[in-house]
Amino acid sequence: MPRTRSASAAPCSAPRFALALCFALAGAASAHEQLLDGIAAQVGSEIVLISEVMQVAGPALDQAQAAGAQPAELQEIRDQALDRAIERALIRQVVRRAEFDAGDAEVDDAIGNIAAENEISVPQLRQSVESQGMPYEIYRERIRAEIEHSKVMNGIVASRVRVSEEEVRKRYQAEFGKQPRGGEEFFLRHLLFSFAARGGDRKAACAAAQAARARIAGGEDASAVAAELSEANPERGGALGWIHRRDLAGWMAPAVLPLESGALSDVIETGFGCNLVQVVERREYQPVTFERAQDALHGRIFSERMQVEYVKFIDEIRSDTYIERKPFFAEAQAAETEAEAQTESEAAVQAQDAAAPDGGDG
């Protein structure tokens, strides 16, 4: 599936339309969408269709039912999906009042950007969407809704948020106040071969570590060997990231400090296993100054405040809008409960029949 990036405005955070591909495909091919359509809720002058809710709820319902979820759990999934659909309807009304409508050209640009980010053409993106069961025109409307949502966030909600320099400095102090002022740091890769995974056999663990070291010394990529064999961060090729000298583990420091960039340690036996450590790179530590961190910290605080203000904003327009939830989903829960009870009753009868002795003259 083409990838999407994370968002910048609450409740997500960067252009929300970038998430629409994920939303579209996630809800595209659920058996639950085959229901007869009807009205799930009325929101002001708009209606929310059952099909709109089920496009969101369908995949989660499928997974929950496959896992044996109870009717109350299925109902909670439907209720949450209905809440999201009502929220979208509220946003649509704000869009109309504020004239934040997204034109076709904006939608085309957004789709072009999504395709470019996923390194595919727009026709390939369309093929991917349609192959997952989502009509392309519906996908376009999802993108339009995401753009309009972003306009509401940036045009209305963002105006409520203020972040002072004092707040940014407090965040800087909390995150960087105890950082080192100099010294050296290392980008490390760790390969772990634990005793526990080998039934406590220390020799087997160290032999496995020695074999892995020989492969790397023979020219194999250390990250690939770590991904294959290591029990520490295999999904990251054993990478630990940048660690300052003062933060090196006691068992690790004597092996790491003499190594040059790119060098691999000998096998290090510890209380928990046999280890290899590679110094991928080493450099002088550069403290993060306030000026360097200021923009990122401001953006993070702003995003957090946006999420809070977005919830308040939605609550305000919700309280000012007539909203009526139709009884369909409550009826669905009742039907599921009845079906479950019927299934349990039939199972009990079958169990009794199976346990009964064969008939005789008695």
Phi, psi and chi 1 to 4 in degrees:
 res  aa     phi    psi   chi1   chi2   chi3   chi4
   1 MET       -  138.7 -178.7 -172.9  -60.8      -
   2 PRO   -57.7  145.5  -26.0   34.7      -      -
   3 ARG   -87.9  157.6   32.4  177.5 -149.8  -80.0
   4 THR  -126.2  161.1   58.2      -      -      -
   5 ARG  -106.3  165.0   51.8 -178.0 -168.2 -168.4
   6 SER   -75.5  158.8   60.5      -      -      -
   7 ALA   -98.2  167.0      -      -      -      -
   8 SER  -108.2   -6.3   73.6      -      -      -
   9 ALA  -121.7  151.6      -      -      -      -
  10 ALA   -67.2  151.7      -      -      -      -
  11 PRO   -78.6   -7.0   27.7  -30.6      -      -
  12 CYS  -100.4 -163.8  -58.1      -      -      -
  13 SER  -141.5   55.8   39.8      -      -      -
  14 ALA  -149.8  176.9      -      -      -      -
  15 PRO   -44.7  113.0  -21.4   26.7      -      -
  16 ARG   -61.6  -25.5  -80.4  177.4   55.2   98.1
  17 PHE   -62.5  -19.9   61.0   77.2      -      -
  18 ALA   -66.8  -19.1      -      -      -      -
  19 LEU   -87.8  -10.0  -64.9  175.4      -      -
  20 ALA   -66.6  -30.9      -      -      -      -
  21 LEU   -61.3  -44.7  177.4   59.8      -      -
  22 CYS   -61.9  -46.1  177.1      -      -      -
  23 PHE   -61.7  -41.9  -68.4  155.1      -      -
  24 ALA   -62.9  -49.3      -      -      -      -
  25 LEU   -74.3  -32.0  -59.4 -172.3      -      -
  26 ALA   -63.1  -31.7      -      -      -      -
  27 GLY  -106.2   16.6      -      -      -      -
  28 ALA   -84.4  -31.8      -      -      -      -
  29 ALA  -127.9   44.7      -      -      -      -
  30 SER   -95.2  140.9  169.2      -      -      -
  31 ALA   -64.0  -24.9      -      -      -      -
  32 HIS   -66.8  -17.8  -70.6  -80.4      -      -
  33 GLU   -78.0   -4.5  -67.9 -178.5   43.6      -
  34 GLN   -82.4    9.5  -54.3  -55.6  -43.3      -
  35 LEU   -69.0  152.1  -62.4  168.9      -      -
  36 LEU   -63.0  138.3  -69.7  174.9      -      -
  37 ASP   -78.6  159.2 -145.9  -13.1      -      -
  38 GLY  -171.6 -169.2      -      -      -      -
  39 ILE   -97.4  122.9  -61.5  175.8      -      -
  40 ALA   -90.7  -31.7      -      -      -      -
  41 ALA  -162.8  156.4      -      -      -      -
  42 GLN  -113.3  129.7 -177.7  172.7  -17.6      -
  43 VAL  -125.4  100.8 -177.5      -      -      -
  44 GLY    60.1 -125.2      -      -      -      -
  45 SER   -89.8    0.0   59.3      -      -      -
  46 GLU  -101.3  158.7  -74.0 -164.5   43.7      -
  47 ILE  -117.3  148.3   59.6  171.6      -      -
  48 VAL  -108.0  122.2  173.9      -      -      -
  49 LEU   -82.6  151.4  -64.8  175.4      -      -
  50 ILE   -58.2  -39.1  -68.2  169.4      -      -
  51 SER   -62.8  -35.3   58.6      -      -      -
  52 GLU   -64.4  -41.0 -178.1 -178.7   -7.4      -
  53 VAL   -68.7  -41.8  179.4      -      -      -
  54 MET   -71.3  -24.2  -62.5  -50.5  -67.7      -
  55 GLN   -62.7  -31.7  -78.2 -179.3  -16.0      -
  56 VAL   -84.1  -44.2  175.4      -      -      -
  57 ALA   -82.3  -25.5      -      -      -      -
  58 GLY   -51.2  -55.3      -      -      -      -
  59 PRO   -59.7  -41.1  -24.1   34.7      -      -
  60 ALA   -66.3  -36.8      -      -      -      -
  61 LEU   -65.4  -42.5  -73.1  171.4      -      -
  62 ASP   -58.2  -47.0  -72.6  -21.8      -      -
  63 GLN   -65.4  -41.7  -67.6  175.1    5.4      -
  64 ALA   -66.1  -41.9      -      -      -      -
  65 GLN   -65.8  -39.6  -75.5 -171.0  -31.5      -
  66 ALA   -62.8  -29.4      -      -      -      -
  67 ALA   -87.7    2.8      -      -      -      -
  68 GLY    81.0   29.9      -      -      -      -
  69 ALA   -63.9  149.8      -      -      -      -
  70 GLN   -80.1  159.5  -61.3  -60.6  -52.2      -
  71 PRO   -53.6  -37.7  -29.0   35.7      -      -
  72 ALA   -64.2  -35.6      -      -      -      -
  73 GLU   -70.0  -39.2  -64.1  172.7  -68.0      -
  74 LEU   -64.7  -38.8  -59.3  178.1      -      -
  75 GLN   -64.8  -37.0 -178.4   62.9   24.8      -
  76 GLU   -63.0  -39.0 -177.6  177.4   -2.2      -
  77 ILE   -62.9  -44.5  -67.5  171.9      -      -
  78 ARG   -63.9  -41.7  -79.3 -170.4  -71.2  -96.7
  79 ASP   -61.9  -42.5  -72.4  -16.9      -      -
  80 GLN   -64.6  -40.3  -69.6  174.1  -10.5      -
  81 ALA   -66.2  -37.7      -      -      -      -
  82 LEU   -66.0  -40.1  179.6   55.3      -      -
  83 ASP   -58.0  -43.2  -77.1  -20.4      -      -
  84 ARG   -65.4  -39.3  -70.1  171.0   60.3 -174.5
  85 ALA   -67.6  -38.4      -      -      -      -
  86 ILE   -64.6  -41.5  -70.9  171.9      -      -
  87 GLU   -60.0  -43.0 -179.6 -179.2  -43.1      -
  88 ARG   -63.0  -38.0  -72.9 -159.8  -63.2  -93.4
  89 ALA   -65.3  -39.7      -      -      -      -
  90 LEU   -62.0  -42.6  -68.6  169.0      -      -
  91 ILE   -63.7  -39.8  -69.2  -65.6      -      -
  92 ARG   -59.6  -37.9  -73.6 -164.5  -64.1  -91.7
  93 GLN   -69.6  -38.0  -65.9  178.3   30.6      -
  94 VAL   -63.0  -41.6  173.8      -      -      -
  95 VAL   -58.4  -44.5  166.1      -      -      -
  96 ARG   -65.8  -43.8  -74.0 -162.9  -64.0  -89.5
  97 ARG   -66.2  -38.5  -69.9 -162.8  -63.1  -91.7
  98 ALA   -91.0   -0.4      -      -      -      -
  99 GLU    56.0   49.4  -62.3 -177.4  -12.5      -
 100 PHE   -98.3   17.8  -75.7  153.4      -      -
 101 ASP   -56.8  140.4  -53.0   77.2      -      -
 102 ALA   -95.0  127.0      -      -      -      -
 103 GLY   -81.2  169.4      -      -      -      -
 104 ASP   -59.8  -37.1  -70.9  -18.9      -      -
 105 ALA   -63.7  -38.2      -      -      -      -
 106 GLU   -65.8  -39.8  -69.4  176.5  -86.2      -
 107 VAL   -64.6  -43.4  175.7      -      -      -
 108 ASP   -60.3  -43.6  -69.5  -21.5      -      -
 109 ASP   -62.7  -42.3  -73.3  -15.2      -      -
 110 ALA   -64.1  -43.3      -      -      -      -
 111 ILE   -65.3  -38.8  -69.6  174.7      -      -
 112 GLY   -60.9  -39.8      -      -      -      -
 113 ASN   -66.3  -42.0  -70.9  -25.8      -      -
 114 ILE   -62.0  -43.9  -65.6  169.9      -      -
 115 ALA   -61.8  -43.3      -      -      -      -
 116 ALA   -64.5  -40.8      -      -      -      -
 117 GLU   -62.9  -31.6  -71.3  171.3    3.9      -
 118 ASN   -93.7    6.2  -72.5  -78.9      -      -
 119 GLU    57.4   42.6  -60.6  177.2   -2.9      -
 120 ILE  -136.0  166.3   57.2  176.9      -      -
 121 SER   -84.3  165.1   66.3      -      -      -
 122 VAL   -61.3  -43.7  171.5      -      -      -
 123 PRO   -58.8  -36.6  -27.9   36.8      -      -
 124 GLN   -68.3  -37.7  -72.9  173.0  -39.2      -
 125 LEU   -62.1  -44.7  173.8   61.0      -      -
 126 ARG   -60.6  -43.4  176.3  170.5 -175.6  161.3
 127 GLN   -61.9  -40.7 -177.7  179.6   18.1      -
 128 SER   -63.0  -44.0  175.4      -      -      -
 129 VAL   -62.2  -48.8  169.6      -      -      -
 130 GLU   -69.8  -29.2  -68.1  179.2  -22.1      -
 131 SER   -68.2  -20.1   70.0      -      -      -
 132 GLN   -92.2    6.4  -62.5  -66.6  -36.1      -
 133 GLY    91.2   10.6      -      -      -      -
 134 MET  -102.7  114.7  170.2   63.5   66.0      -
 135 PRO   -56.4  138.1  -25.0   34.9      -      -
 136 TYR   -63.0  -35.6 -171.3   62.8      -      -
 137 GLU   -65.0  -36.5  -73.1  -51.6  -49.5      -
 138 ILE   -67.1  -40.0  -67.3  179.5      -      -
 139 TYR   -59.8  -42.5  173.8   69.8      -      -
 140 ARG   -59.6  -39.9  -76.9 -178.8   58.7   85.9
 141 GLU   -68.7  -31.6  -68.5  -49.1  -53.7      -
 142 ARG   -64.6  -43.1  -64.5  -78.3 -176.8   92.5
 143 ILE   -62.6  -43.4  -63.0  -65.8      -      -
 144 ARG   -58.4  -43.3 -168.2 -172.9  -51.0  -83.1
 145 ALA   -64.0  -36.7      -      -      -      -
 146 GLU   -68.2  -40.1  -67.2  -61.9  -41.0      -
 147 ILE   -62.5  -45.1  -62.9  171.2      -      -
 148 GLU   -65.1  -38.1  -68.6  170.9  -12.3      -
 149 HIS   -60.5  -43.0 -172.8  -74.8      -      -
 150 SER   -62.1  -37.7 -178.2      -      -      -
 151 LYS   -64.4  -39.5  -71.9 -176.4  175.9 -176.7
 152 VAL   -63.7  -43.8  170.7      -      -      -
 153 MET   -60.8  -49.3  -66.1  -59.0  -59.4      -
 154 ASN   -76.0  -29.9  -66.0  -33.8      -      -
 155 GLY   -90.4  -25.2      -      -      -      -
 156 ILE  -120.4  -58.1  -62.0  178.0      -      -
 157 VAL   -65.6  -42.0  179.7      -      -      -
 158 ALA   -61.1  -29.6      -      -      -      -
 159 SER   -67.4  -15.4   64.9      -      -      -
 160 ARG   -87.6  -10.1  -57.7  178.4  171.3 -156.8
 161 VAL   -99.1  131.7  178.2      -      -      -
 162 ARG  -130.5  134.2  -64.0  -71.2 -177.3  -87.2
 163 VAL  -128.1  119.0  178.8      -      -      -
 164 SER   -87.6  159.9   68.4      -      -      -
 165 GLU   -63.5  -33.9 -178.4  175.6  -34.3      -
 166 GLU   -60.0  -41.5 -179.2 -176.9    0.4      -
 167 GLU   -65.1  -39.7  -69.1  174.0  -66.4      -
 168 VAL   -65.1  -40.0  178.9      -      -      -
 169 ARG   -66.4  -36.9  -72.9 -169.2  177.6  -84.5
 170 LYS   -64.1  -41.7  -74.7 -177.8  179.1  179.0
 171 ARG   -65.0  -39.5  179.5   67.5   64.6   90.8
 172 TYR   -61.7  -44.0  171.6   79.7      -      -
 173 GLN   -63.8  -39.5 -171.6   60.7   32.8      -
 174 ALA   -66.5  -36.0      -      -      -      -
 175 GLU   -93.5  -30.3  -64.8 -169.7   13.9      -
 176 PHE  -124.2    1.9  -61.5  101.9      -      -
 177 GLY   -62.5  -27.4      -      -      -      -
 178 LYS  -105.8   15.7  -64.6 -178.6  179.4 -179.5
 179 GLN   -69.8  155.7   66.9  177.1  -40.0      -
 180 PRO   -63.5  155.4  -19.4   31.7      -      -
 181 ARG   -97.9   -3.7  -64.6  -56.5  170.2 -170.1
 182 GLY   179.5 -156.9      -      -      -      -
 183 GLY    93.2 -162.3      -      -      -      -
 184 GLU  -120.7  150.6 -161.2  172.4   13.0      -
 185 GLU  -131.0  158.0   63.1  178.8  -14.1      -
 186 PHE  -130.6  138.1  -54.6   81.3      -      -
 187 PHE   -95.3  115.2 -167.8   99.2      -      -
 188 LEU  -113.8  150.7  -58.7  179.4      -      -
 189 ARG  -122.7  132.7 -171.4 -176.6  -41.9  -78.0
 190 HIS  -121.6  127.5  176.9 -150.8      -      -
 191 LEU  -113.0  120.3  -75.3   76.0      -      -
 192 LEU  -112.7  134.7  167.9   64.0      -      -
 193 PHE  -128.2   95.3  -57.8   85.0      -      -
 194 SER   -80.0  153.4   69.8      -      -      -
 195 PHE   -69.2  -39.1  -57.5  142.2      -      -
 196 ALA   -59.6  -38.3      -      -      -      -
 197 ALA   -69.6  -11.6      -      -      -      -
 198 ARG  -120.9   31.8  -67.8  160.6  179.9   80.5
 199 GLY    62.6   27.2      -      -      -      -
 200 GLY    84.3    5.7      -      -      -      -
 201 ASP   -80.1  100.8 -169.5  -26.6      -      -
 202 ARG   -68.0  -39.0  -56.9  172.2   75.7   92.2
 203 LYS   -64.0  -39.9  -72.2 -175.4  177.5 -179.9
 204 ALA   -64.8  -40.0      -      -      -      -
 205 ALA   -64.5  -44.8      -      -      -      -
 206 CYS   -71.1  -31.5  -73.2      -      -      -
 207 ALA   -66.2  -39.4      -      -      -      -
 208 ALA   -65.1  -39.9      -      -      -      -
 209 ALA   -64.9  -42.0      -      -      -      -
 210 GLN   -64.9  -37.5 -167.0   63.2   55.7      -
 211 ALA   -66.5  -39.4      -      -      -      -
 212 ALA   -65.3  -40.2      -      -      -      -
 213 ARG   -62.3  -39.5 -170.2 -177.9 -168.4  -73.9
 214 ALA   -64.6  -37.3      -      -      -      -
 215 ARG   -63.9  -43.6  -72.5  174.7   57.6  178.9
 216 ILE   -67.7  -43.2  -63.1  169.5      -      -
 217 ALA   -62.9  -27.4      -      -      -      -
 218 GLY   -80.9   -1.0      -      -      -      -
 219 GLY   115.7   -5.4      -      -      -      -
 220 GLU   -72.5  150.0  -69.4 -167.5   46.3      -
 221 ASP   -68.9  128.3 -178.3   70.0      -      -
 222 ALA   -62.8  -37.8      -      -      -      -
 223 SER   -66.6  -36.3   64.6      -      -      -
 224 ALA   -68.8  -41.2      -      -      -      -
 225 VAL   -64.3  -41.6  175.2      -      -      -
 226 ALA   -63.6  -42.5      -      -      -      -
 227 ALA   -61.9  -33.3      -      -      -      -
 228 GLU   -80.1  -39.6  177.5 -173.0  -14.1      -
 229 LEU  -115.9  -30.6  -58.8  176.8      -      -
 230 SER   -71.5  147.9  177.0      -      -      -
 231 GLU   -96.7    3.9  -63.6  159.2   42.4      -
 232 ALA  -115.5  112.8      -      -      -      -
 233 ASN    52.3   48.0  -55.9  -44.8      -      -
 234 PRO   -62.5  -29.7   23.4  -34.2      -      -
 235 GLU   -66.5  -18.2   71.2  -75.9   -4.8      -
 236 ARG  -112.8   20.5  -60.1 -160.0  -58.1  -90.0
 237 GLY    61.6   30.7      -      -      -      -
 238 GLY    76.9    2.9      -      -      -      -
 239 ALA   -66.4  131.1      -      -      -      -
 240 LEU   -99.0  -14.4  -63.4  179.0      -      -
 241 GLY    84.9 -165.8      -      -      -      -
 242 TRP   -81.8  129.0  -72.7  100.7      -      -
 243 ILE  -129.9  128.8  -59.9  177.5      -      -
 244 HIS   -73.1  151.3 -168.3  -88.6      -      -
 245 ARG   -51.9  -40.8  175.3  173.6 -178.8  154.3
 246 ARG   -68.8  -18.6   73.5  175.3 -170.5 -177.5
 247 ASP   -99.5    3.3  -62.7  -37.9      -      -
 248 LEU   -65.7  139.9  -69.8  172.6      -      -
 249 ALA   -61.6  150.6      -      -      -      -
 250 GLY   -57.4  -38.5      -      -      -      -
 251 TRP   -75.3  -21.1   65.3  -94.1      -      -
 252 MET   -88.1  -36.6 -168.9 -178.9  -72.4      -
 253 ALA   -55.4  -48.6      -      -      -      -
 254 PRO   -59.6  -30.4  -22.5   34.4      -      -
 255 ALA   -82.2  -33.6      -      -      -      -
 256 VAL   -81.4  -43.4  164.7      -      -      -
 257 LEU   -56.5  -37.6  -66.2  178.0      -      -
 258 PRO   -78.6  -11.2  -11.2   26.7      -      -
 259 LEU   -80.8  141.9  -63.1  177.8      -      -
 260 GLU   -85.9  168.7  -61.9  -63.0  -32.4      -
 261 SER   -58.4  132.5  -66.0      -      -      -
 262 GLY    90.6  -10.7      -      -      -      -
 263 ALA   -82.5  154.3      -      -      -      -
 264 LEU  -117.7  136.8 -177.8   67.2      -      -
 265 SER   -72.2  166.4   73.3      -      -      -
 266 ASP   -71.7  173.2  -68.6  -33.4      -      -
 267 VAL   -65.9  128.8  174.7      -      -      -
 268 ILE  -112.1  116.7  -51.7  166.0      -      -
 269 GLU   -91.9  127.5 -173.0  171.5  -13.6      -
 270 THR  -124.2 -174.9   62.3      -      -      -
 271 GLY   -70.1  -15.3      -      -      -      -
 272 PHE  -113.6  -13.2   51.3   83.7      -      -
 273 GLY   169.5 -172.3      -      -      -      -
 274 CYS  -106.8  138.8  -66.6      -      -      -
 275 ASN  -131.8  151.3  -51.7  -95.5      -      -
 276 LEU  -123.7  139.6  -63.4  171.8      -      -
 277 VAL  -128.2  127.7 -179.9      -      -      -
 278 GLN  -108.7  131.3 -177.0 -172.4   39.1      -
 279 VAL   -88.4   97.7  175.6      -      -      -
 280 VAL   -66.3  -42.6  179.7      -      -      -
 281 GLU  -157.7  149.8 -174.3  179.2   -8.9      -
 282 ARG  -133.9  146.3   58.4 -169.6  -62.0  168.0
 283 ARG  -157.6  165.3   67.0 -172.2 -177.5 -171.5
 284 GLU   -70.5  135.6  -71.5  -60.9  -48.1      -
 285 TYR   -74.5  131.6  179.0   77.9      -      -
 286 GLN  -110.1  110.0  -61.1  -65.3  -33.8      -
 287 PRO   -56.8  143.7  -22.3   33.6      -      -
 288 VAL   -80.7  111.8  178.7      -      -      -
 289 THR   -79.1  162.8   63.6      -      -      -
 290 PHE   -60.7  -41.6  175.3   74.7      -      -
 291 GLU   -61.8  -37.1  -70.4   72.0   22.9      -
 292 ARG   -71.2  -35.8  178.3  177.7  158.4 -164.4
 293 ALA   -92.4  -13.3      -      -      -      -
 294 GLN   -56.1  -50.8 -177.2  176.1    9.5      -
 295 ASP   -63.1  -44.1  -71.6  -13.7      -      -
 296 ALA   -64.7  -41.5      -      -      -      -
 297 LEU   -67.1  -41.8  -67.3  174.7      -      -
 298 HIS   -59.3  -44.9 -176.3  -78.2      -      -
 299 GLY   -62.8  -38.1      -      -      -      -
 300 ARG   -68.0  -45.1 -163.5 -177.4  -48.5  160.6
 301 ILE   -63.5  -42.3  -62.2  170.6      -      -
 302 PHE   -59.8  -44.3 -169.8   88.6      -      -
 303 SER   -62.5  -41.1  179.2      -      -      -
 304 GLU   -62.2  -43.5  -67.4  166.6    0.8      -
 305 ARG   -66.4  -36.7  -63.8  -82.6  175.6   81.5
 306 MET   -59.3  -41.0  -77.3  -87.1  -79.5      -
 307 GLN   -62.2  -42.8  -65.9 -177.3   40.1      -
 308 VAL   -64.8  -46.2  172.8      -      -      -
 309 GLU   -68.0  -32.0  -69.9  -58.7  -34.7      -
 310 TYR   -63.2  -45.0  176.3   79.5      -      -
 311 VAL   -60.1  -43.2  172.1      -      -      -
 312 LYS   -62.5  -43.2  -67.3  179.6 -178.8  178.0
 313 PHE   -60.7  -46.9  173.5   68.0      -      -
 314 ILE   -63.2  -41.4  -72.4  -64.8      -      -
 315 ASP   -61.9  -38.2  -73.3  -15.4      -      -
 316 GLU   -64.5  -49.9  -71.5  170.5   10.9      -
 317 ILE   -71.8  -27.4   58.3  175.7      -      -
 318 ARG   -65.3  -42.2 -167.6 -170.3  -62.8  -92.3
 319 SER   -69.1  -22.6   65.7      -      -      -
 320 ASP   -95.3    4.3  -68.5  -23.2      -      -
 321 THR  -121.8  136.9  -54.8      -      -      -
 322 TYR   -70.2  122.9  171.5   77.1      -      -
 323 ILE  -130.2  125.3  -61.5  174.6      -      -
 324 GLU  -127.7  121.1  178.6 -173.7   -0.4      -
 325 ARG   -87.7  127.7  -64.9  165.5  179.1 -102.5
 326 LYS   -79.5  159.8  -60.1  -60.5 -178.5 -179.8
 327 PRO   -79.3    2.4   29.0  -36.3      -      -
 328 PHE   -54.4  -48.5  171.6   82.2      -      -
 329 PHE   -71.3  -33.1  -70.2  116.7      -      -
 330 ALA   -64.2  -39.3      -      -      -      -
 331 GLU   -65.6  -36.3  -67.3  167.8   -1.2      -
 332 ALA   -62.5  -40.6      -      -      -      -
 333 GLN   -65.5  -41.8 -180.0 -178.3   13.7      -
 334 ALA   -61.8  -40.7      -      -      -      -
 335 ALA   -65.4  -40.2      -      -      -      -
 336 GLU   -65.8  -40.7  -76.7  169.0  -11.5      -
 337 THR   -63.1  -42.8  -56.6      -      -      -
 338 GLU   -64.4  -41.9 -178.5  179.1  -10.7      -
 339 ALA   -64.7  -39.0      -      -      -      -
 340 GLU   -65.1  -43.4 -176.9 -178.6   61.2      -
 341 ALA   -62.6  -40.3      -      -      -      -
 342 GLN   -63.6  -42.5  178.7   66.2   25.2      -
 343 THR   -62.3  -43.6  -60.4      -      -      -
 344 GLU   -64.1  -38.5  -68.9  176.0   -8.0      -
 345 SER   -64.7  -44.4  175.7      -      -      -
 346 GLU   -63.7  -38.5  -67.8  173.1   -6.1      -
 347 ALA   -65.2  -38.3      -      -      -      -
 348 ALA   -65.3  -41.5      -      -      -      -
 349 VAL   -62.9  -43.9  170.6      -      -      -
 350 GLN   -62.9  -38.1  -69.3  174.0   -2.3      -
 351 ALA   -65.8  -39.7      -      -      -      -
 352 GLN   -64.9  -42.0  -71.7  175.8   -7.8      -
 353 ASP   -63.1  -40.9  -69.2  -16.9      -      -
 354 ALA   -67.4  -32.1      -      -      -      -
 355 ALA   -83.2  -18.3      -      -      -      -
 356 ALA   -69.2  139.0      -      -      -      -
 357 PRO   -70.0  157.5   25.5  -34.7      -      -
 358 ASP   -61.9  145.4  -67.2  -23.4      -      -
 359 GLY   -64.8  148.5      -      -      -      -
 360 GLY  -152.4 -162.7      -      -      -      -
 361 ASP   -76.9  -23.7  -65.7  -22.9      -      -
 362 GLY    41.8      -      -      -      -      -
